[in-house]
Amino acid sequence: MTGAAVAGVGLRIWVRAGMAALAVALAGVVQAATLSPADVGGAYSDSYASPTQIGTGYDTILGTATNGQSIALELTGLPAGAQTLTFTFTAAPGVTPQGVANGWAYYGAGGSLLYSTGSAFTGPWSGASVGGFGIANTTADTMTNVLTLTLDSTFSGALYLGLNMTYGNTPIAYSIGVPSNAAVTAITPPPAPVPLPPGALMLASVLGGLWLIRRRRSAA
């Protein structure tokens, strides 16, 4: 192998290693966590004037609510741009389908979900509607209700959420999926290999040539 060829191989190895390290650094590691009322002192805020603030790092928000209760949340760390949140409402633990409504054995709960992207709520019903939600234990199909909120590319800043329970004789559990709120931690890449200086590459080429000449003479 000539000195030029050796230099070319060394350069390619160095470039590939550098690009790989850069890709790892740019990708980072996504760190996601689940938030529950226990993490914020036992309950989320019911005041729209001072909602519970949730920063970056939580991609799932869990909780329960009962008839007459309001819950106010403010997501402060969402990235700008288009993204989708998913709200899943389910029956309280221990509630099973009854087949049909059956007097005291019938369970149901529900309410309305609101949001605001421009400013904080001024009251329980001041935001835009995501939709109504409700569960009942009449059949298995009615024990889960899913709503989605899609923010468009113009979104930036805080997102305010309001959950208002308006009826029910049992608690309702909810899960808010916010994949865009997961934290991304940058990785410090390992140092890239240092390419050999041209003088060292030339020396290696000369030594290789001398070895080849000596081998041919010995064979002769």
C-alpha positions in Angstrom: 0.0 0.0 0.0 1.4 3.4 -1.0 1.7 6.4 1.3 -1.2 8.1 -0.4 -3.4 5.0 0.0 -2.6 4.7 3.7 -3.3 8.4 4.1 -6.7 7.9 2.3 -7.7 5.0 4.6 -6.8 7.0 7.7 -8.8 10.0 6.6 -11.9 7.9 5.8 -11.7 6.2 9.2 -11.4 9.5 10.9 -14.3 11.1 9.0 -16.6 8.1 9.6 -15.8 8.1 13.3 -16.5 11.8 13.6 -19.8 11.6 11.8 -20.9 8.7 14.0 -20.0 10.7 17.1 -21.9 13.7 15.8 -25.0 11.6 15.1 -25.1 10.3 18.6 -24.7 13.7 20.1 -27.5 15.1 18.0 -29.8 12.2 18.7 -29.4 12.4 22.5 -31.5 10.2 24.9 -35.2 10.6 25.4 -36.1 10.6 29.1 -39.8 10.2 29.9 -41.5 10.0 33.2 -45.1 9.7 34.6 -46.6 12.4 36.8 -49.3 11.6 39.4 -51.0 13.7 42.1 -48.7 12.1 44.7 -45.8 13.9 43.0 -47.4 17.3 43.5 -48.5 17.1 47.1 -51.5 14.8 46.7 -53.7 16.6 44.2 -53.6 18.8 41.1 -54.9 22.4 41.4 -58.7 23.0 41.0 -58.0 26.7 40.5 -57.9 28.1 37.0 -56.2 31.2 38.3 -53.2 29.1 39.6 -53.1 25.8 37.7 -50.6 23.0 38.5 -47.5 23.7 36.3 -45.9 20.8 34.6 -42.5 21.2 33.0 -40.6 19.2 30.5 -39.9 15.5 31.2 -43.4 14.1 31.8 -44.9 12.2 28.8 -47.8 10.7 30.9 -50.0 12.5 33.4 -52.3 10.3 35.6 -55.1 11.2 37.9 -58.7 10.5 39.0 -61.6 12.9 39.4 -65.1 12.8 40.8 -68.4 14.5 40.1 -68.2 18.3 40.6 -64.4 18.4 40.6 -62.3 20.7 38.3 -58.7 20.1 37.5 -56.5 22.9 36.0 -53.1 22.1 34.4 -50.5 24.2 32.7 -47.9 22.5 30.5 -45.0 24.9 30.4 -42.3 23.0 28.6 -43.9 21.8 25.3 -41.8 22.3 22.2 -43.1 24.7 19.6 -44.9 23.2 16.5 -47.4 20.6 15.7 -48.0 17.8 18.2 -50.8 15.6 19.5 -52.0 14.9 23.1 -54.2 11.9 23.9 -56.6 11.8 26.8 -57.9 8.3 27.9 -60.7 8.1 30.5 -61.4 4.8 32.1 -63.7 3.4 34.8 -62.5 3.5 38.4 -60.6 0.4 39.7 -62.9 -2.4 40.6 -65.7 -1.4 38.3 -66.7 -4.2 35.9 -69.2 -4.3 33.0 -72.8 -5.2 34.2 -74.2 -5.9 30.8 -77.1 -3.5 31.3 -77.8 -0.7 33.8 -79.1 -2.3 36.9 -80.1 0.0 39.6 -77.4 0.5 42.2 -75.0 -1.6 40.2 -74.9 1.0 37.4 -71.8 3.2 37.4 -71.1 6.2 35.2 -69.1 9.4 35.2 -68.1 12.2 32.7 -67.6 15.8 32.0 -65.9 18.2 29.6 -62.3 18.8 28.6 -61.1 22.3 27.7 -57.9 23.9 26.5 -56.2 27.3 25.8 -53.0 28.1 24.0 -53.3 31.9 23.9 -53.7 32.7 27.5 -54.6 31.3 30.9 -58.2 30.4 31.7 -60.3 33.1 33.3 -62.8 30.5 34.6 -63.8 26.9 34.5 -65.5 27.2 31.0 -63.4 29.9 29.3 -61.3 27.7 27.1 -62.0 26.0 23.8 -63.5 22.5 23.9 -61.6 19.4 23.2 -64.8 17.4 23.7 -67.0 15.7 26.2 -66.0 12.4 27.8 -67.9 9.8 29.8 -67.7 6.1 30.9 -70.4 3.7 32.0 -70.3 0.1 33.1 -73.2 -1.0 30.8 -70.8 -2.8 28.5 -67.0 -3.2 28.2 -67.0 -0.8 25.2 -68.4 2.0 27.3 -65.7 1.8 30.0 -63.1 3.6 28.0 -63.3 7.0 26.3 -60.5 8.6 24.3 -60.1 12.2 23.1 -57.3 13.8 21.2 -56.0 17.3 20.9 -53.9 18.2 17.9 -51.9 21.4 18.0 -50.8 22.8 14.7 -47.5 24.2 13.5 -48.2 27.7 14.9 -48.3 26.5 18.5 -45.8 27.9 21.0 -45.7 28.7 24.6 -47.8 27.2 27.4 -50.8 24.9 27.0 -53.6 25.2 29.5 -55.9 22.2 30.2 -59.1 22.2 32.2 -61.0 19.0 33.1 -64.5 19.6 34.5 -66.4 16.7 36.0 -70.2 17.3 35.5 -71.8 14.1 36.5 -71.1 10.6 37.9 -71.6 8.3 40.8 -68.0 6.9 40.7 -64.5 8.3 40.3 -63.1 8.3 36.7 -59.5 7.7 36.0 -57.6 9.6 33.3 -54.3 9.4 31.5 -52.9 12.2 29.4 -50.3 11.1 26.9 -47.9 13.9 25.9 -45.0 12.3 24.0 -43.6 15.6 22.9 -43.0 16.6 26.5 -40.4 14.0 27.1 -37.0 15.4 27.9 -34.1 14.9 25.5 -30.6 14.7 27.1 -27.6 15.4 24.9 -24.9 12.8 25.0 -21.2 13.8 25.1 -19.6 11.8 22.3 -16.3 10.0 22.9 -13.3 11.8 21.4 -12.9 11.1 17.8 -9.7 9.2 16.8 -6.8 11.5 15.9 -5.5 10.9 12.4 -1.8 10.1 12.0 0.2 13.1 10.8 1.4 12.9 7.2 5.0 12.4 8.3 4.0 9.2 10.2 2.0 7.9 7.3 5.0 8.5 5.0 7.4 6.8 7.4 5.0 3.8 7.6 5.0 3.6 3.8 8.8 3.8 3.6 9.3 1.1 6.2 6.8 -1.1 4.4 8.6 -0.6 1.2 12.0 -1.5 2.8 10.5 -4.6 4.3 9.1 -5.7 0.9 12.5 -5.1 -0.8 14.3 -7.1 1.9 11.8 -10.0 1.6 12.3 -10.2 -2.2 16.1 -10.3 -1.8 15.9 -13.0 0.8 13.6 -15.0 -1.6 16.2 -14.6 -4.4 
